């Protein structure tokens, strides 16, 4: 579980971007490349401590491979009251 506020913000931005790209038609291989590039940029910029980047990577990979995060919710049908 992430507890650092800055790391949580990166997690939220990253997972939102992954879902948005999924909805645009990108698939897991491309999302993984995006994730790798994002993490490399964080490491290069020294944005957060390296151990926090590792924790962030673990959490986002867990998010990425959970199929329920990328399902489109189906609207509930209205009951027919006649």
N, C-alpha and C positions, 0 to 999 in steps of 0.2 A: 504494500500500500504506500502510495506517495504521500509525503507529509510536508515537503517544502513548497511554499506558495508559488515560487517561480517555476518549479518543475511541474506542478499541477497545471499552471497556465500553458506551458509547452505541451503537456499531454492533451489538454482540451483543444488547443489549436491544431495539433497534429491529427487527433482522431476526427475532428470536424472536417479537416481537409481530406482525409482518407475516405470518409463517407461521401463527400461531395464529388471526389474523383470517381468513386465507384458508381455513383448515379450518372456520371458523364460517360460511362462505358469502359473505364479502365478496369483491369482485372488484377488478381493477386500478385502476379510477377511484377507488374508495373507499380503497384502500390508498395511492394517491398523495396523496389528501387528508389521510390520517393522517400520512404522511411530511412533507408540507408544514407541518402544524400542529406536529409534533414539532420540526422544524427552526426554526420561528418561535419556539417556546418556548425553545429553546436560545439563539437570538440575543437574545431579550428578557431572559433571565436572565443573560446574559454568562457562561454555564457554561463555555465554552471559547473560545479565540481564533477570530475570524471565519474565518481561512484554514483552520482545522481543521474548522469547520462545513462549509465548501465542499468539502473533501476527503471528509468524512463523507457529504455529499449525493451526490457522484459515486459513491462506493463502494456506497451503499445503492441508488441508481438502477440501477447495474450488477447488483446482487443481485436487485432487483425484476423486472427484465426478462429474467432468466435463467429459463426455464420449468422447468429441472431442479430448482430450489429449491422448487417447489410441487407436485411430483409425489408421489403417495402410493406408497410402496414396495409392490410386490406380493410376497406371500410365495412362496418357491420351493416348487414341488410336490415331494412326496416320491417318489422312484423306487419303482416297484412291484417288489419282490423276492419273487417267488413261486416 
